[in-house]
Amino acid sequence: MNKKDYKPRIVDKKVKEYLQTFGAVCIEGPKWCGKTWTSSYHSNSEIKLGDPAGNFQNRQLAQLAPEAVLEGENPRLIDEWQEVPPIWDAVRHKVDQTGEKGQFILTGSSTPNHKGQLHSGAGRIAKIRMHPMSLYESGDSSGKISLEELCNDNIKVTMTGDIKLTDIINLVVRGGWPGNINTPAKTAGIVADEYLKAIIDDDAHRLDGIKRNTAKMNLLLRSLARNESTTASKAVLKKDIKEIDSADIDDNTISDYLNVFQRLFLIDNQPPFATKIRSSVRVKQAEKRHFADPSLACALLKATPEKLLNDLETLGFLFEALCERDLKIYAESFGAKLYHYQDYKNREIDAVIEMTDGRWAAFEIKLGANQIDTAASNLIKIRDEIAAEEDGVPPSVLCVLCGLSTAAYKREDGVYVVPITALKD
């Protein structure tokens, strides 16, 4: 690649740090999210096991002699290593032999079966999860507000400019795929649709050689899309499939398919903020369901920009998914983690960011500025109730993350208001 053409990613800093710390780095994530470009940018030589040239001669060489493909200037990129799983052990062995840091960068768009891999690679091969582009990375956020500074209660009033509802819709439909950034909104959804077809028709089978019912896999995907940004259980998904599509699917099949989607990095669920609040209130343990990118849910729902303009309820769930995708990317850049919160007192917080020192920030996500007052009141109510409970640890920062605000500011009640199109790491 021409490194001058590389568009910087937030994960670059972590890749550099890990290459200085570990013998090898494995960058994982969904296909087409930019893993190869990022890895190539940080490497000095490379081999692509998925290259079809010479009847896939690179893959054949790796299968015959895994150690042979390791030769090259370090860091050496081995792209799509999961095509030949023994590569993992060969890399681990080479790192053990030399003891040098930053020898290899592996990329993978699926998690292979561990059969044949003798060692975990712990201490030698560090894993980094990569995501599609955030709005800041794609140039659609001004980056005037740092999430890290916000979580430290340290931002000032900033005018962020006007944003149209149609602009937000286009960002949701287009998604954060690097190759889709300049695609017109009217055709951007086609790309995500074809992406899903390729994953289900080809990659799902190649994952472990098991032939699955692609029709039922697609039914489950559509159910997940209808339940985007919710904590829908497997039972709810099963019922949804039967009611909407008049098809039946058993629990074991649902579990198997969800596992496949996870191994292909199609889904990226948001875990619950379990016991971190340390109060006596029982909290729910359901994950909030998300695709790796909201554009995938749009494609499955056939949600064009025109349709979403007339269905603000669905748009709200998809906008929440967009915001939580970005919050996760930004939070991971400074070692924080993204959760959501639900308890049996019917209290909910859309997004929770826990810092490394145990402090946490609470976020409500709202599309329109007319929803800010209600969202802020909800956050204050939950904070005060948690503070009043025995051993309760309230959030240190409250924020309403919105779509259509023209400024980032702190309200008189102490709640921040920040547009997603002004946020960065």
N, C-alpha and C positions, 0 to 999 in steps of 0.2 A: 504494500500500500504506500501511497504518497503521504507521509506523516503530516505534511502541511495542510492536507485536506481533512484531517481528523477533527471532529467536533468534540470538545472536551466533555467528559462525563464525571459526575460526582464521585463515582466509584474509583476514579483514577488514583486518588490519594491513598485509598486503602490498598490498591494493587501494589503501589510503590512500597508502602510500609511492609506488606506481607512478603514481597520479594526480598526485602532486606532482612527478614526475620526467619523465613522458612526456605527449605531447599526447593520446594515446588508450590505452585498455587493452582488451584482448580476453580475456574470461573464457571458457575452454573446459572441456568436461567432459560426462559422460553426461547424457542427459535425466533430469529429475526429481531432480537432485542438489542443487538450490537456487540455481542460477546467477542466475535471474531475480530471486528475492527478494533475494539479496545485492547484485546490481547495482542494483536499484531502491532499496535502502536507501542506496546511495552516490550516487545520481543526483538531479537536481533537475527533470528532465523526461524523457519517454520515448515511444518508439513501438515497437509490437510488430508485426513483419512477419508473424508467424504468426496474428494475430488474424483470425478468419473474418468479422468484422462487415463489412457492406456488400460481400459477395462478395469478401472479402480486398482491400478498397480500399487498405489501407496498403501491401500488397505491390505492387499495381498502380501506386500512386503512385511507389514506390521504383524500379520498373522503368522508368517513363517519365521520371522526373527524380530521380535519386539524391540530388542536392544539396538537393532540397526537404525531404527528411525529416531533414536535419541541423539545421534551424532549431529552436531551443528553448534553454531555460536550461541552462547547463553545470553539472556534467557531464550530458550527454544520453545516455540509454540507448537503444541500438538493439538490440532483442531478436531473436535468431535471424537475424542478418545474412546467414548463408550462404544464406538463401532468395533473396537478390538479391546475388550476388557482387560486382557493380560498386560496391556500397556501400563496400567496402574501399578502393578507389582514391579514391572521393569523400571519405572520411574523411581519408586520407593527404594529399590535396590541400588540404583545409581546414586541417589542422594546419600544413602548410607555409606557407599563406597568412598565418595569424595568429601562429604561433609561440608560442601560449599553451599552458600545461600543463593537463591534466585536462579536456579538452573533451568526450571521448566515452568511453562504456563500451559495447563490443560483446559480445554473448554468442553462443555457438555450440555446438550439440550434435552437430555433425558437421564434418568438414574437407572443404570443397568442392574440386573440381578447380580448379587455378590458371589455367585458360584464361580469358582476359579480364581477369585481374589483372596490371597492368603492373609493379607494384612490390611488394617484400616488406613494406614498411612499417618496415624496420629503422631504429631510432632514433626513430621516430614512434609506432608502435603496439607496445606490449609485451604479450606473452601470459602469462596466468596459468592454470595447470591447476587445476581445482576437482574435488573428489572427493565421494562421498557422506559423510555425517556420520561422524566418529569416535565412539567411545563417550563421550568427554569432551564433545563437542558435543551429543550427544543426551541427556546427563544420566545415562548408565549407567556412567560412571567417576567416582570421587570426585575425581580430579585431585590426590591427595595427593603424587604423585611426578611431578616434571618430567623428561621425557626429556633435555632439554638439561642439566639439573643432573646427571642420571645419567651422561651421556656425559662430563661433566667430573669424574666420580668424587667426587660431592659430594651424597650423600643420607644420611639418618639412618634408623635403625630406626623403622618406622611401622606401627602396627596398622591394617589395612585392612578388617577385617570379614569375615564369612562370605559365601561365594558358593556357590550350588548348581549342580550339573551341569545341571539343567534350565534354570537362568537363562542359562548360557552357550549352550546349544542354542537357546534362544529368540532370543538376540541374533544368532546366526549366521543363523537362518532369516529373521528380520525384516529384517536388513540396516540400512544407514545412510541409507535414503531418508527425507527430512524428512516427507513425507506419510504415511509408514508407521510413524512412531515410536509412535503410540498404538494401532496395530492389534493385535488379539489374535494371539498366536503361531499359533493354529490356522488363521487366515485370512490371515496375513501372506504366506505363500507364494503365494497366489492372485494377489496384486498383482504379484509378480515374474514370475510365469508370463505374465500378460497383458501386462506390460511388454515381455517378449521377443517375444511374438507381434506386437505393434504395431511394434516396431523392424524385425523381419525382413519382415513383410508390407507395410510402408509405407515406412519410412525408407530401407531398403537400396536400394529402387528409385529413390526420389527423390534419392538421393545423387549419381548420375551418369546416370540415365535408362536404365541397363542392366538388363534383366530377367534375373534369375538364378534358378536352381533352388532354391526355398525349402526343398524337402524335403531336399536335400543340405546346405544351409546349416544346417538344424536337426540333421542327423546330425553335422556337424562341431562344432556347439555342444555337443551331448551328449558327444562325445568329449573336448572341452576340459574339460567338467565332470568327467568321469571321471578326467582327468589334472590336476585342479586342484592347485596347489602342487607340481608336479613339473617336471622339465626335459624333458618328452617332446618328441621331435623330430617333424618333419612325417611322417617315415616311420612313427613309432610311431602317430601320429594316424590315418594312412591304414590301417595294419594293424588298429587298434582298431575303426575303422568297419566294415571288411570282416568281422572276426570276430564282432562283436556284432550288426551289423545286416544282414549278408550283402549289402552294397552296395559298389560300387567307386567310387572317386573319384581323378582323376589329380592329379599334383603341382602342375600349373599352377592347377588349380581350387582346391586347398587354399590356395595362396599368394594367389590373388585374394580368396577369402573371408576369410582372415585379415587382409588389407589392409582390406577393408570393415569388419570388426569393429573394427579399430584406428581407422579414420576415424570410426566411430560411437561411439568411446570405450567400447565394450563390454568390451574387454580392456585390461589395464594390467599388462603383464609386468614382472618384476623382473630388471634386468640383472645380469650377473656382475661380480664384483669383480676384474676382469681383472688388470692389471699393478700395481695400487696397492700390493700387498704387497711388490713389488720383490725377490722371491726368485727363485732359479733354477728353482723347481718349475713345471712346465707346468700352467696352469690351464685348466679347461674354459670354453668361451665360450657355453654355452647359457643362454638366459633361463629363469627360472622362470615358469611360466604362471599367470596370475591373471585372473579377471574383475574388472571395476571394483568389484564388491561380492560377497561370498560368497553372498548371498541368490540371486544369479542361478544359481550352480552348484547350489544347493539345489533351485531350481525345476526345472532341467533333469534333475536326478537323482530328482525326486519325493521328496526327502528331507524328510519331515515330522518334527516333534519326536519323535514316537513311534518312527519308524524309526531316527533317529540315536541315540536312547537305547540301541538294540540293535545299533548298528554303530559302535563307538568308533574303529575304524580310519579310516573315512570321516570321522567327526567330527573326528579329529585333523588331517586335511588341511584341512578347512574352518575349523577353529579357527586353524590357521596362517595361512590367508588373511585371516581377520579381524584377527589381530595385525599382519600385514604391511601391511594397508590402513591401520591406525592409525599404525604406525611411520612410514610414508611421509608421512602428513599432518603428524604432529608434527615429523619431521625437516626437512621443507621449510620449516617456520615459522622455523627459525633457520639456513637456508642449507645444511643438511646433505643428504646423498643416501643413499638406501636401495639396497643390493645384496644378493646372496647369494654364497656362495663354494663352489666345487667344484674339486678338482684331481685329477691322475692318480695320486695316492697314496691315493685314496678318502677324502680328508678333506673334510668338508662343514661349513658353518656356515649355519644357516637364514637369518639376517639379519645384514648388515653395515651399519653407519652410519658414513659417512665425513664428518668435520667439515671445515670450510673450511681449517683449518690443516694438514690431512693426517693427523691422528690418526684412529684408527678404533676402533669398539666392536663386539664380537662378541656375537650373541644366539642362544641356542637357545630354541626355542618348544616348550613341553610343556603338555599339558592338565592332567595330574594331578600332585599334589605328590609322589607316589611315584616320579616320573621325574626329580626334581630332581638327585639324587646322580649319576646316570649322565650327565645333560646337563652338569653342572658339570665332571665328570671329563674329558669329551670336549673341552670348551672349554680347560681347563688343558693338556691333552695337545697340542692344536693350537697354542696360544700358545707353549709351550715348544719345540716342534719348529720353528716359524717363527723364533723368537728364535735358535735354534742354527744356522740356515742362513746362508750367505753373503749379505749385504745384506738379510736378512729383517727386516721391520719388524712386530713383534707388536702385537696389539691393546692399547690402553691400558686398556680396560674390558671385563670379561666379565660377562654377565648371562643368567640363565635367566628368560624371560618366561613366566608360567604362568597357568592359569585358576583353579585351586582352592586357591591359597595364601591364608592369612588375614593375612599381614604382608609388608611390604617390608623387606629387611634385607641385610646383607653377611655372608656366611659366613666362617668362620675361614680358608678357603683363598683368600679375596679375591673370590669370585664373588658377584655380587648376585643376589637373587631378588626379582622384582617381579610382582605380579598385573596383568594387562592392565586390570582394572577399577579400578585405582588410578592409571593413567598419564594424563598430559596432555603438552602441548607444553612 
